[in-house]
Amino acid sequence: CTTLYQHCFQSLILQFTSNIHNITGRLSPIRAYPTDPYQESAWPQGFGQLSQVGMQQHYNLGQFLRKRYTGFLNESYDRHEISVRSTDYDRTLMSAEANLAGLYPPSGSQVFNPNVKWQPVPVHTVPMAEERLLSFPLGDCPRYNQLMKETEQTEEFLNDVIELVRNKTGLNKTTIESVWSVFDTLFCESQHNLTAPDWVTPEVMSKLKYLKDFGFRTLFGVYKPIEKSRLQGGMLLGEIVKNLTAMASEHSRPRLKLMMLSAHDTTVTALQASLKVFNGIQPPYASCHIIELYKDNGSFSVSMFYRNDTELYQLQLPGCALDCPLEDFKALTKPSISDDRDAECQLSSHGTNKEVIISLAVSGCLLFLLVAMLLAVICRQTDPMRTRGYEHVINGDES
């Protein structure tokens, strides 16, 4: 795939690339389910930590990027050429560092110890409470939460396997997220040669795998995918489009060539869903989505690639060529990008107003009935008095 790519674009000049990689190299489970025989004490570093195999996977990814960008990136590390950002988790930070170790092996004056084939490269992050770019789905959006509730009412949503997991794992509240958490835990344990419970048959694992993939689709698609993208992956897509536009401007920073983002499988999924190129399968370990900006005789184009294992596949934005002109890329992705996410995250007042109108109508009807009943009672009481005529009541003093 790399050779084909170089042949197809040999007349173009690479200007800028943005790499978003999934940190989920081999690691310990994020958590255990209540009846899991392997709790956190069973894992050397505890839950959610990158394993040595995972470190090697990301080191290999760094070497792949070094080979791919030979002649584009400096052979030695240049802080002006690369910007690296990660979510604030041990495993994502360590994945980025392992990746950079493969991308920038020290040489010449950058060797600080001949016995250490590594050099420090800065990785930036923000506290998770402030993370709005790389961790999805973002949970601060009432409208998105409403969309997910509506998604669960669609025909596509599965309930049989959820019931199975609820009955077998001891989970009191079972959602699609908790189901795929169980799959992740069981899969991690199997990768470490731990014996699975009797109820975990190959058929059950197959169903859980299907449900996990389905869970990824429900988070960012299945039901109202464009609106979900505007509230989730469109945040990252908007930042990427902004960077591509800036790099294509006359006042761009020509020395910045690579933006590397170390995040999660849900990050890759959210981005690909907003681009309408998600294949419906959970991104595998150390996968990488690559977006590249090219210049050809003053015109800019965007190319996308996906390394989902060891191979590189070119992705095509629906409605555009493989080498998509930048302006077309911006126009086609615009529907997935919100200009005011905070406003769009608010619940629509339409439903609330409708409820108020219905309540007022019901109350009005009840009030009308009460008034009618009251008038009827009054009429019944006054009719006999009319037949008897007026009678003067004589006080006791008058008698």
C-alpha positions as CSV (number, residue, x, y, z in Angstrom):
1,C,0.0,0.0,0.0
2,T,2.8,2.4,0.8
3,T,4.5,1.8,-2.6
4,L,1.2,2.4,-4.4
5,Y,0.7,5.6,-2.4
6,Q,4.1,6.9,-3.2
7,H,3.6,6.1,-6.9
8,C,0.2,7.8,-7.1
9,F,1.3,11.0,-5.3
10,Q,4.9,11.2,-6.5
11,S,4.2,14.6,-8.1
12,L,2.8,16.1,-4.9
13,I,4.7,17.6,-2.1
14,L,3.7,16.6,1.5
15,Q,3.1,19.7,3.6
16,F,1.6,18.5,6.8
17,T,0.3,15.3,8.5
18,S,-2.0,14.6,11.4
19,N,-1.8,11.2,13.0
20,I,-4.4,10.0,15.5
21,H,-3.5,6.7,17.0
22,N,-5.4,4.3,19.3
23,I,-3.4,3.6,22.4
24,T,-5.1,0.3,23.0
25,G,-2.0,-1.8,22.6
26,R,-1.9,-4.9,24.8
27,L,-2.9,-3.8,28.3
28,S,-4.5,-5.0,31.5
29,P,-8.3,-4.7,31.8
30,I,-9.7,-1.3,32.5
31,R,-11.9,-2.9,35.2
32,A,-13.3,-6.2,36.4
33,Y,-16.9,-7.2,36.5
34,P,-18.4,-8.1,40.0
35,T,-18.1,-11.9,39.6
36,D,-14.7,-11.8,37.9
37,P,-12.2,-14.1,39.6
38,Y,-9.4,-11.8,38.5
39,Q,-9.6,-8.5,40.4
40,E,-7.1,-5.7,40.3
41,S,-4.6,-7.4,42.6
42,A,-4.1,-10.1,39.9
43,W,-2.4,-7.5,37.6
44,P,1.2,-6.3,38.3
45,Q,0.5,-2.6,37.6
46,G,-3.3,-2.7,38.3
47,F,-6.0,-2.0,35.8
48,G,-5.7,-0.1,32.5
49,Q,-1.9,-0.1,32.2
50,L,0.1,-0.7,29.0
51,S,1.9,-4.0,28.8
52,Q,5.3,-4.8,27.4
53,V,3.6,-6.2,24.3
54,G,1.6,-2.9,23.9
55,M,4.8,-0.9,24.2
56,Q,6.4,-2.9,21.4
57,Q,3.3,-2.4,19.2
58,H,3.6,1.4,19.6
59,Y,7.4,1.3,19.1
60,N,6.7,-0.6,15.8
61,L,4.2,2.1,14.8
62,G,6.8,4.7,15.4
63,Q,9.3,2.9,13.2
64,F,6.6,2.6,10.5
65,L,6.1,6.4,10.6
66,R,9.8,7.0,10.5
67,K,10.0,4.9,7.3
68,R,6.9,6.5,5.8
69,Y,8.2,10.0,6.3
70,T,11.8,9.5,5.3
71,G,12.8,12.7,3.5
72,F,9.9,14.6,5.0
73,L,10.7,14.6,8.7
74,N,14.3,15.3,9.9
75,E,16.2,12.1,10.7
76,S,16.9,13.7,14.1
77,Y,14.3,15.2,16.4
78,D,13.4,18.8,15.7
79,R,11.0,20.3,18.2
80,H,9.7,22.8,15.5
81,E,8.6,19.9,13.3
82,I,6.3,17.9,15.6
83,S,3.6,18.5,18.2
84,V,2.4,15.6,20.3
85,R,-0.7,15.6,22.5
86,S,-2.1,12.8,24.6
87,T,-5.1,12.2,26.9
88,D,-4.1,12.3,30.5
89,Y,-3.9,8.5,31.2
90,D,-0.8,6.5,32.0
91,R,-1.5,4.2,29.1
92,T,-1.9,7.0,26.5
93,L,1.1,8.9,27.6
94,M,3.2,5.7,27.7
95,S,2.0,4.8,24.2
96,A,3.0,8.2,22.8
97,E,6.4,7.8,24.4
98,A,6.9,4.3,23.0
99,N,5.8,5.6,19.5
100,L,8.2,8.5,19.7
101,A,11.0,6.1,20.7
102,G,10.5,4.3,17.4
103,L,10.1,7.5,15.4
104,Y,13.1,9.4,16.7
105,P,16.0,7.0,17.7
106,P,18.8,9.3,18.9
107,S,21.8,9.8,16.7
108,G,24.9,12.0,16.6
109,S,24.8,14.8,19.1
110,Q,21.3,13.7,20.4
111,V,22.8,10.6,22.0
112,F,23.2,11.5,25.7
113,N,24.2,7.9,26.8
114,P,25.7,5.4,24.3
115,N,24.0,2.6,26.3
116,V,20.5,4.1,25.9
117,K,18.9,4.0,22.4
118,W,16.3,6.5,23.4
119,Q,15.8,10.3,23.9
120,P,13.1,12.2,25.6
121,V,10.5,13.9,23.4
122,P,7.8,16.1,25.0
123,V,4.2,14.9,25.1
124,H,1.6,17.5,26.1
125,T,-1.7,16.9,27.8
126,V,-4.5,18.5,29.7
127,P,-6.4,17.4,32.8
128,M,-9.3,15.0,31.9
129,A,-11.8,17.4,33.4
130,E,-10.7,19.9,30.6
131,E,-10.4,17.4,27.8
132,R,-12.7,18.3,24.9
133,L,-10.6,17.1,21.9
134,L,-9.5,13.5,22.3
135,S,-11.7,11.6,24.8
136,F,-15.1,10.4,23.4
137,P,-17.9,10.3,24.0
138,L,-18.0,13.5,25.9
139,G,-20.5,13.3,28.7
140,D,-21.3,16.9,29.2
141,C,-24.0,17.1,26.5
142,P,-27.6,16.6,27.6
143,R,-28.8,16.4,23.9
144,Y,-26.3,13.6,23.2
145,N,-27.5,11.7,26.2
146,Q,-31.0,12.1,24.9
147,L,-30.0,10.8,21.5
148,M,-28.4,7.7,23.1
149,K,-31.7,7.0,25.0
150,E,-33.6,7.3,21.7
151,T,-31.0,5.0,20.1
152,E,-31.8,2.3,22.6
153,Q,-35.4,2.4,21.5
154,T,-34.5,1.6,17.8
155,E,-35.0,-1.8,16.3
156,E,-31.2,-2.2,15.7
157,F,-30.5,-2.1,19.4
158,L,-29.9,-5.5,20.9
159,N,-31.2,-6.6,24.3
160,D,-30.8,-10.4,24.4
161,V,-27.0,-10.4,25.0
162,I,-27.3,-7.5,27.4
163,E,-29.7,-9.7,29.5
164,L,-27.2,-12.6,29.2
165,V,-24.4,-10.5,30.6
166,R,-26.5,-9.0,33.3
167,N,-27.5,-12.5,34.6
168,K,-24.0,-13.9,34.4
169,T,-21.7,-11.1,35.6
170,G,-23.6,-9.6,38.6
171,L,-23.8,-6.2,37.0
172,N,-27.0,-4.5,38.4
173,K,-27.2,-1.8,35.7
174,T,-26.2,-3.1,32.3
175,T,-25.7,-0.7,29.4
176,I,-24.0,-1.3,26.1
177,E,-20.9,0.3,27.5
178,S,-20.8,-2.1,30.5
179,V,-21.3,-5.1,28.1
180,W,-18.3,-4.1,26.0
181,S,-16.4,-3.5,29.2
182,V,-17.0,-7.2,30.1
183,F,-15.9,-8.2,26.6
184,D,-12.7,-6.2,27.0
185,T,-12.0,-7.7,30.4
186,L,-12.6,-11.3,29.1
187,F,-10.5,-10.6,26.0
188,C,-7.6,-9.2,28.0
189,E,-7.7,-12.1,30.4
190,S,-7.7,-14.6,27.5
191,Q,-4.6,-12.8,26.0
192,H,-2.8,-13.4,29.3
193,N,-3.8,-17.1,29.3
194,L,-6.1,-16.8,32.2
195,T,-8.9,-19.4,32.5
196,A,-12.3,-18.0,31.6
197,P,-15.5,-18.8,33.6
198,D,-17.6,-21.7,32.4
199,W,-20.3,-19.5,31.0
200,V,-17.8,-17.8,28.6
201,T,-18.1,-20.1,25.6
202,P,-16.8,-19.2,22.1
203,E,-20.4,-18.5,21.1
204,V,-20.8,-16.0,24.0
205,M,-17.5,-14.3,23.1
206,S,-18.6,-14.1,19.5
207,K,-21.9,-12.4,20.6
208,L,-20.1,-10.1,22.9
209,K,-17.6,-9.1,20.2
210,Y,-20.5,-8.4,17.8
211,L,-22.2,-6.4,20.5
212,K,-19.1,-4.4,21.2
213,D,-18.7,-3.5,17.6
214,F,-22.4,-2.6,17.5
215,G,-21.8,-0.5,20.6
216,F,-19.2,1.6,18.8
217,R,-21.7,2.1,16.0
218,T,-24.4,3.2,18.4
219,L,-22.2,5.7,20.1
220,F,-21.6,7.7,16.9
221,G,-24.1,6.3,14.4
222,V,-27.1,4.0,13.8
223,Y,-29.5,6.8,14.8
224,K,-29.1,10.5,13.8
225,P,-25.3,10.1,13.0
226,I,-24.8,13.6,11.7
227,E,-26.1,15.2,14.9
228,K,-24.1,12.8,17.0
229,S,-21.0,13.7,15.1
230,R,-21.6,17.4,15.6
231,L,-21.7,16.8,19.4
232,Q,-18.8,14.3,19.5
233,G,-16.2,13.5,16.8
234,G,-16.9,16.7,15.0
235,M,-15.0,18.5,17.8
236,L,-11.8,16.8,16.7
237,L,-12.6,17.0,13.0
238,G,-13.1,20.7,13.3
239,E,-9.7,21.1,14.9
240,I,-8.1,19.1,12.2
241,V,-9.8,21.1,9.4
242,K,-8.7,24.3,11.2
243,N,-5.1,23.0,11.2
244,L,-5.2,22.0,7.6
245,T,-6.6,25.4,6.6
246,A,-3.9,27.2,8.6
247,M,-1.1,25.1,7.1
248,A,-2.4,25.9,3.6
249,S,-2.4,29.6,4.3
250,E,0.3,32.0,3.2
251,H,1.1,32.7,6.8
252,S,1.4,29.1,7.9
253,R,4.2,27.8,10.2
254,P,6.1,25.9,7.6
255,R,8.4,24.2,10.1
256,L,5.5,22.3,11.8
257,K,5.0,19.1,9.8
258,L,3.5,16.5,12.1
259,M,0.8,16.6,14.7
260,M,0.5,13.4,16.7
261,L,-2.5,12.6,18.9
262,S,-2.4,9.7,21.3
263,A,-5.9,8.7,22.4
264,H,-8.4,5.8,22.4
265,D,-10.3,3.4,20.1
266,T,-13.4,5.6,20.7
267,T,-11.4,8.6,19.5
268,V,-10.5,7.0,16.2
269,T,-14.1,5.8,15.9
270,A,-15.6,9.2,16.6
271,L,-13.4,10.8,14.0
272,Q,-14.0,8.2,11.4
273,A,-17.8,8.4,12.0
274,S,-17.7,12.1,11.5
275,L,-15.9,11.6,8.2
276,K,-18.3,8.8,7.3
277,V,-15.5,6.3,6.8
278,F,-15.9,4.1,9.9
279,N,-16.1,0.4,8.9
280,G,-18.2,-0.6,11.9
281,I,-15.4,-2.6,13.6
282,Q,-13.7,-1.6,16.8
283,P,-10.2,-0.2,16.0
284,P,-7.6,-2.9,16.8
285,Y,-4.5,-2.5,19.0
286,A,-2.2,0.4,18.0
287,S,-4.3,1.4,15.0
288,C,-3.6,4.8,13.4
289,H,-5.7,7.2,11.3
290,I,-3.5,9.4,9.1
291,I,-4.6,12.7,7.4
292,E,-2.0,14.3,5.1
293,L,-2.0,17.6,3.3
294,Y,-0.4,17.9,-0.1
295,K,0.5,20.8,-2.4
296,D,0.6,20.6,-6.2
297,N,1.2,23.7,-8.2
298,G,-0.3,25.9,-5.6
299,S,-3.4,23.7,-5.0
300,F,-3.9,21.7,-1.8
301,S,-5.4,18.3,-1.4
302,V,-6.1,16.0,1.5
303,S,-5.4,12.2,1.7
304,M,-6.5,9.9,4.4
305,F,-5.1,6.5,5.5
306,Y,-5.9,3.9,8.1
307,R,-3.3,1.5,9.6
308,N,-5.6,-0.9,11.4
309,D,-3.0,-3.6,12.0
310,T,0.3,-3.6,10.0
311,E,-1.1,-2.7,6.6
312,L,-1.9,0.8,5.4
313,Y,-5.3,1.4,3.6
314,Q,-6.3,4.5,1.8
315,L,-9.7,6.0,2.8
316,Q,-11.9,8.0,0.6
317,L,-14.2,10.7,1.9
318,P,-17.7,10.1,0.4
319,G,-18.3,12.4,-2.4
320,C,-14.7,13.3,-3.1
321,A,-11.6,11.9,-4.9
322,L,-8.9,9.9,-3.0
323,D,-6.8,13.0,-3.2
324,C,-9.6,15.3,-2.1
325,P,-9.1,19.1,-2.9
326,L,-8.9,20.9,0.4
327,E,-11.9,23.2,-0.3
328,D,-14.0,20.2,-1.2
329,F,-12.8,18.4,2.0
330,K,-13.9,21.4,4.1
331,A,-17.3,21.7,2.4
332,L,-18.0,17.9,2.7
333,T,-17.1,17.8,6.4
334,K,-18.8,21.0,7.4
335,P,-22.2,19.3,8.2
336,S,-20.3,17.2,10.9
337,I,-18.8,20.2,12.6
338,S,-20.7,22.4,15.0
339,D,-20.1,26.2,15.3
340,D,-21.6,26.3,18.8
341,R,-21.6,22.9,20.4
342,D,-22.6,24.2,23.8
343,A,-25.9,25.6,22.3
344,E,-26.5,22.4,20.4
345,C,-26.0,20.3,23.5
346,Q,-28.9,21.9,25.2
347,L,-32.2,20.1,25.2
348,S,-34.7,21.5,22.8
349,S,-37.4,23.5,24.4
350,H,-39.9,22.1,21.9
351,G,-40.5,19.0,23.9
352,T,-40.8,21.0,27.1
353,N,-43.3,23.5,25.5
354,K,-45.3,20.6,24.2
355,E,-45.6,19.1,27.7
356,V,-46.6,22.5,29.1
357,I,-49.3,23.0,26.4
358,I,-50.7,19.5,27.0
359,S,-50.7,20.1,30.8
360,L,-52.5,23.5,30.3
361,A,-55.0,21.9,28.0
362,V,-55.8,19.1,30.4
363,S,-56.0,21.6,33.3
364,G,-58.3,23.9,31.3
365,C,-60.6,21.0,30.5
366,L,-60.7,20.0,34.2
367,L,-61.4,23.5,35.2
368,F,-64.2,23.8,32.6
369,L,-65.8,20.6,33.9
370,L,-65.5,21.8,37.5
371,V,-67.2,25.2,36.6
372,A,-69.9,23.3,34.7
373,M,-70.6,21.0,37.6
374,L,-70.7,23.9,40.0
375,L,-73.2,25.8,37.9
376,A,-75.3,22.7,37.7
377,V,-75.4,22.4,41.5
378,I,-76.2,26.0,41.9
379,C,-79.0,25.8,39.3
380,R,-80.5,22.8,41.2
381,Q,-80.5,24.6,44.5
382,T,-82.1,27.8,43.1
383,D,-85.0,26.2,41.1
384,P,-87.1,25.1,44.2
385,M,-86.7,28.6,45.7
386,R,-88.2,30.1,42.5
387,T,-91.4,28.0,42.9
388,R,-91.9,29.0,46.5
389,G,-91.3,32.7,45.8
390,Y,-89.5,35.1,48.1
391,E,-90.0,34.6,51.8
392,H,-88.9,37.2,54.3
393,V,-86.9,35.9,57.2
394,I,-88.1,37.5,60.4
395,N,-85.6,38.1,63.1
396,G,-86.4,37.0,66.6
397,D,-86.5,40.6,67.7
398,E,-89.2,41.4,65.2
399,S,-91.5,38.7,66.5
